[in-house]
Amino acid sequence: MSQSEWNKKGCEKCRNGWLSGNSPPEISVSEERWGTLHKCEYCGTFWEAFLSNADIADSETIKKYYPDAHGKYFSS
């Protein structure tokens, strides 16, 4: 991913958090995807993290793999 693509994701605080090892708070776990879902406290962006990377998570991914979080943060 290019730097310009990265700079368009979330906000400066959550991007810097990922880069510094201080990621947004974890809100759910998917054993199926071996991933964790995080939500930025500042901009509200949902991030999905894996062993070596993190990226923005859309509502369909959250609904499918993190149903507990989807029920809490999205209206059906």
PAMIZA-286903 format. One record per residue: residue number from 1; residue in three letters; chain; x, y negated, z of N, C-alpha, C, CB in turn. Coordinates in Angstrom, 3 decimals. Each point is the difference from the previous one (the first is absolute). Glycine has a CB too. Example, Ala and Ser with C-alpha at 12.3 -4.5 7.8 and 13.67 -1.06 7.14 Angstrom:
{rec 1, ALA, A, {13.190, 5.690, 7.800}, {-0.890, -1.190, 0.000}, {0.900, -1.200, 0.000}, {-1.892, 1.173, 1.246}} {rec 2, SER, A, {1.542, -2.223, -1.966}, {0.820, -1.190, 0.060}, {-0.770, -1.090, 0.730}, {1.184, 0.628, -2.145}} 
//
This chain:
{rec 1, MET, A, {0.852, 1.169, 0.000}, {-0.852, -1.169, 0.000}, {0.901, -1.236, 0.000}, {-1.872, 1.241, 1.227}} {rec 2, SER, A, {1.514, -2.196, -2.058}, {0.792, -1.222, -0.072}, {-0.300, -0.888, 1.209}, {0.015, 0.129, -2.527}} {rec 3, GLN, A, {0.884, -1.054, 2.781}, {-0.169, -0.930, 1.111}, {-1.258, -0.846, -0.192}, {2.495, -0.059, 0.329}} {rec 4, SER, A, {-2.801, -0.337, -1.577}, {-1.186, -0.820, -0.236}, {-1.274, 0.787, 0.296}, {1.256, -1.298, -1.743}} {rec 5, GLU, A, {-1.287, 2.588, 1.432}, {-1.160, 0.825, 0.343}, {-0.149, 0.094, 1.517}, {0.281, 1.319, -2.134}} {rec 6, TRP, A, {0.821, -1.081, 2.824}, {-0.023, 0.108, 1.458}, {-0.506, -1.293, 0.627}, {1.904, 1.631, -0.090}} {rec 7, ASN, A, {-1.493, -2.774, -0.446}, {-0.372, -1.305, 0.555}, {-1.483, -0.323, -0.165}, {2.303, -0.760, -0.487}} {rec 8, LYS, A, {-3.026, 1.519, -0.317}, {-1.431, -0.212, -0.204}, {-0.846, 0.864, 0.932}, {0.479, -0.573, -2.376}} {rec 9, LYS, A, {0.147, 1.405, 3.175}, {-0.723, 0.930, 0.879}, {-0.062, -0.543, 1.420}, {0.733, 1.931, -1.426}} {rec 10, GLY, A, {-1.928, -1.882, 2.006}, {-0.160, -0.440, 1.384}, {0.417, -1.447, 0.188}, {0.385, 2.333, 0.739}} {rec 11, CYS, A, {0.169, -2.606, 0.430}, {0.504, -1.341, 0.311}, {1.475, 0.106, 0.370}, {-2.296, -0.766, 0.790}} {rec 12, GLU, A, {2.926, -0.364, -0.630}, {1.426, -0.010, 0.329}, {0.278, 0.741, 1.313}, {0.231, -2.184, -1.220}} {rec 13, LYS, A, {-1.132, 2.035, 2.193}, {0.220, 0.642, 1.304}, {-0.031, 1.527, -0.119}, {-1.032, -1.997, 1.130}} {rec 14, CYS, A, {0.064, 2.554, -1.847}, {-0.049, 1.464, -0.081}, {1.111, 0.539, -0.908}, {-2.488, -0.077, 0.390}} {rec 15, ARG, A, {2.803, -0.623, -1.489}, {1.117, 0.455, -0.847}, {1.299, 0.001, 0.790}, {-1.157, -0.898, -2.043}} {rec 16, ASN, A, {1.413, -0.183, 2.768}, {1.231, -0.066, 0.802}, {-0.002, 1.058, 1.103}, {0.165, -2.459, -0.486}} {rec 17, GLY, A, {-1.345, 2.747, 1.020}, {-0.099, 1.051, 1.012}, {0.449, 1.350, -0.543}, {-1.876, -1.249, 1.058}} {rec 18, TRP, A, {1.412, 1.583, -2.274}, {0.431, 1.268, -0.598}, {1.498, 0.031, -0.205}, {-2.204, 0.201, -1.124}} {rec 19, LEU, A, {2.756, -1.302, 0.660}, {1.431, -0.041, -0.286}, {0.857, 0.036, 1.253}, {-0.532, -1.266, -2.042}} {rec 20, SER, A, {-0.009, 0.794, 3.156}, {0.785, -0.053, 1.243}, {-0.276, 1.179, 0.939}, {-0.012, -2.476, -0.210}} {rec 21, GLY, A, {-0.883, 3.382, -0.196}, {-0.326, 1.142, 0.856}, {-1.073, -0.316, 1.021}, {2.305, 0.795, -0.313}} {rec 22, ASN, A, {-2.986, -1.910, 0.152}, {-1.065, -0.406, 0.914}, {-1.307, -0.087, -0.792}, {1.641, -1.286, 1.484}} {rec 23, SER, A, {-2.108, 2.447, -1.927}, {-1.168, 0.064, -0.874}, {-1.278, -0.446, 0.705}, {1.104, 1.854, -1.231}} {rec 24, PRO, A, {-2.129, -2.201, 0.440}, {-1.293, -0.312, 0.602}, {-0.505, 1.187, 0.829}, {-0.525, -1.559, -1.921}} {rec 25, PRO, A, {-0.373, 1.323, 2.849}, {-0.483, 1.078, 0.875}, {-0.628, 1.163, -0.782}, {-0.392, -1.720, 1.770}} {rec 26, GLU, A, {0.713, 2.917, -1.316}, {-0.572, 1.224, -0.579}, {-1.434, 0.150, 0.499}, {2.291, 1.114, -0.126}} {rec 27, ILE, A, {-3.221, -0.839, -0.804}, {-1.399, 0.145, 0.392}, {-0.568, 1.376, -0.299}, {-0.259, -2.410, -0.391}} {rec 28, SER, A, {0.967, 3.223, -0.409}, {-0.511, 1.329, -0.326}, {1.114, 0.857, -0.580}, {-2.292, -0.950, -0.410}} {rec 29, VAL, A, {2.073, 2.278, 0.415}, {0.975, 0.961, -0.517}, {-0.705, 0.947, -0.963}, {1.387, -0.154, 2.123}} {rec 30, SER, A, {-0.715, 0.479, -3.225}, {-0.502, 1.001, -0.935}, {0.998, 1.149, -0.069}, {-1.237, -1.765, -1.344}} {rec 31, GLU, A, {0.861, 2.892, 1.924}, {0.874, 1.166, -0.076}, {0.079, 0.510, -1.429}, {-0.574, 0.599, 2.363}} {rec 32, GLU, A, {-0.531, -0.713, -3.097}, {-0.037, 0.466, -1.388}, {1.026, -0.738, -0.865}, {-2.434, 0.554, 0.281}} {rec 33, ARG, A, {2.568, -1.859, -0.082}, {0.933, -0.794, -0.809}, {1.345, -0.222, 0.690}, {-1.967, -1.119, -1.019}} {rec 34, TRP, A, {2.076, 1.586, 2.251}, {1.213, -0.243, 0.785}, {0.256, -1.499, 0.048}, {0.973, 2.254, -0.651}} {rec 35, GLY, A, {-2.040, -2.996, 0.915}, {0.102, -1.450, 0.002}, {-0.675, -0.618, 1.203}, {0.082, 0.057, -2.460}} {rec 36, THR, A, {0.203, -1.305, 2.655}, {-0.649, -0.775, 1.057}, {-0.572, -1.267, -0.614}, {1.570, 0.927, 1.768}} {rec 37, LEU, A, {-2.675, -1.373, -1.205}, {-0.646, -1.215, -0.469}, {0.264, -1.106, 1.015}, {-1.794, 1.323, -1.228}} {rec 38, HIS, A, {2.140, -2.487, 0.733}, {0.330, -1.139, 0.835}, {-0.830, -1.196, -0.451}, {2.346, 0.878, 0.388}} {rec 39, LYS, A, {-2.599, -1.811, 0.531}, {-0.752, -1.209, -0.343}, {0.726, -1.209, 0.561}, {-2.181, 1.276, -0.017}} {rec 40, CYS, A, {2.480, -2.231, -0.852}, {0.689, -1.220, 0.421}, {-0.926, -0.832, 0.889}, {1.390, 0.005, -2.121}} {rec 41, GLU, A, {-0.877, -0.441, 3.240}, {-0.770, -0.825, 0.940}, {-0.174, -1.429, -0.496}, {0.851, 1.416, 1.855}} {rec 42, TYR, A, {-0.048, -1.825, -2.827}, {-0.021, -1.379, -0.471}, {-0.866, -0.179, -1.244}, {2.272, -0.286, 0.957}} {rec 43, CYS, A, {-2.082, 1.137, -1.968}, {-0.732, -0.183, -1.260}, {-1.075, 1.064, -0.234}, {2.047, -1.055, -0.923}} {rec 44, GLY, A, {-2.039, 2.131, 1.736}, {-1.018, 1.038, -0.119}, {0.271, 1.043, -1.072}, {-1.570, -1.672, 0.801}} {rec 45, THR, A, {2.735, 1.624, -1.437}, {0.341, 0.972, -1.038}, {0.172, 1.386, 0.604}, {1.110, -1.808, -1.342}} {rec 46, PHE, A, {-1.650, 2.818, 0.635}, {0.183, 1.393, 0.388}, {1.194, 0.550, -0.766}, {-2.482, 0.295, 0.490}} {rec 47, TRP, A, {3.367, 0.368, 0.233}, {1.198, 0.607, -0.569}, {-0.023, 1.494, 0.274}, {1.308, -2.141, 0.306}} {rec 48, GLU, A, {-0.851, 2.921, -1.275}, {0.175, 1.430, 0.207}, {1.495, 0.267, -0.007}, {-2.242, 0.583, -1.090}} {rec 49, ALA, A, {2.726, 0.077, 2.127}, {1.426, 0.265, 0.144}, {0.276, 1.490, -0.091}, {0.246, -2.045, 1.417}} {rec 50, PHE, A, {0.862, 2.348, -2.078}, {0.480, 1.372, -0.118}, {1.413, 0.060, 0.572}, {-1.442, 0.430, -2.062}} {rec 51, LEU, A, {2.130, 0.669, 1.898}, {1.329, 0.141, 0.589}, {0.980, -1.064, -0.473}, {-0.428, 2.422, 0.159}} {rec 52, SER, A, {0.368, -2.792, -1.431}, {1.016, -0.922, -0.506}, {-0.538, -1.268, -0.640}, {1.376, 1.966, -0.341}} {rec 53, ASN, A, {-2.683, -2.190, 0.374}, {-0.526, -1.222, -0.598}, {-1.369, -0.346, 0.561}, {1.289, 0.488, -2.072}} {rec 54, ALA, A, {-1.732, -1.692, 1.744}, {-1.329, -0.470, 0.390}, {-0.558, -0.824, -1.149}, {0.607, -0.015, 2.477}} {rec 55, ASP, A, {-1.924, 0.060, -2.627}, {-0.649, -0.777, -1.047}, {-1.419, -0.330, 0.438}, {1.417, 1.099, -1.787}} {rec 56, ILE, A, {-2.038, -2.018, 1.079}, {-1.365, -0.407, 0.283}, {-0.936, 1.186, -0.187}, {0.516, -2.360, -0.716}} {rec 57, ALA, A, {-1.487, 2.508, 1.599}, {-1.007, 1.063, -0.102}, {-1.338, -0.631, -0.368}, {1.223, 1.441, 1.708}} {rec 58, ASP, A, {-1.888, -0.880, -2.717}, {-1.310, -0.519, -0.390}, {-1.104, 0.723, 0.767}, {0.890, -0.573, -2.290}} {rec 59, SER, A, {-2.101, 0.052, 2.197}, {-1.105, 0.546, 0.796}, {-0.341, 1.443, -0.370}, {-0.889, -2.309, 0.202}} {rec 60, GLU, A, {1.048, 2.685, -1.463}, {-0.287, 1.387, -0.408}, {0.991, 0.980, 0.639}, {-0.941, -0.851, -2.180}} {rec 61, THR, A, {2.207, 0.487, 2.205}, {1.016, 0.843, 0.648}, {-0.291, 0.112, 1.491}, {1.715, -0.687, -1.720}} {rec 62, ILE, A, {-2.057, -0.435, 2.330}, {-0.301, 0.005, 1.434}, {-1.232, 0.858, 0.273}, {1.010, -2.301, 0.246}} {rec 63, LYS, A, {-2.034, 2.161, -1.074}, {-1.227, 0.786, 0.173}, {0.276, 1.495, -0.090}, {-1.316, -1.893, -0.958}} {rec 64, LYS, A, {2.150, 2.284, -0.002}, {0.267, 1.419, -0.239}, {0.937, 0.615, 1.049}, {-0.339, -0.436, -2.431}} {rec 65, TYR, A, {1.402, -0.265, 2.776}, {1.042, 0.593, 0.845}, {0.018, -0.494, 1.445}, {1.307, 0.228, -2.051}} {rec 66, TYR, A, {-1.990, -1.338, 2.311}, {-0.036, -0.568, 1.352}, {-1.444, -0.364, 0.349}, {2.376, -0.894, -0.240}} {rec 67, PRO, A, {-3.284, 1.877, 0.244}, {-1.426, -0.303, 0.181}, {-0.320, -0.689, 1.323}, {-0.479, 1.955, -1.420}} {rec 68, ASP, A, {1.225, -1.674, 2.459}, {-0.247, -0.662, 1.282}, {0.241, -1.505, -0.118}, {0.658, 2.105, 1.220}} {rec 69, ALA, A, {0.422, -2.487, -1.875}, {0.299, -1.419, -0.188}, {-1.002, -0.639, -0.958}, {2.436, 0.455, 0.429}} {rec 70, HIS, A, {-2.813, 0.284, -1.463}, {-0.973, -0.556, -0.954}, {-1.308, -0.321, 0.720}, {1.050, 1.314, -1.891}} {rec 71, GLY, A, {-1.504, -0.406, 2.731}, {-1.222, -0.238, 0.750}, {0.091, -1.183, 0.940}, {-0.448, 2.397, -0.167}} {rec 72, LYS, A, {1.634, -2.649, 0.669}, {0.193, -1.099, 0.948}, {0.151, -1.357, -0.690}, {1.067, 1.627, 1.545}} {rec 73, TYR, A, {-0.391, -1.670, -2.689}, {0.352, -1.272, -0.616}, {-0.807, -0.367, -1.250}, {2.239, 0.390, 0.903}} {rec 74, PHE, A, {-2.993, 0.559, -1.448}, {-0.777, -0.262, -1.210}, {-1.454, 0.370, 0.247}, {2.022, 0.418, -1.458}} {rec 75, SER, A, {-2.922, -1.204, 0.906}, {-1.414, 0.364, 0.112}, {-0.340, 0.917, -1.172}, {-0.589, -2.194, 1.185}} {rec 76, SER, A, {-0.166, 3.232, -0.911}, {-0.305, 0.997, -1.039}, {-1.024, -0.454, -0.967}, {0.568, 1.714, 1.575}} 
//
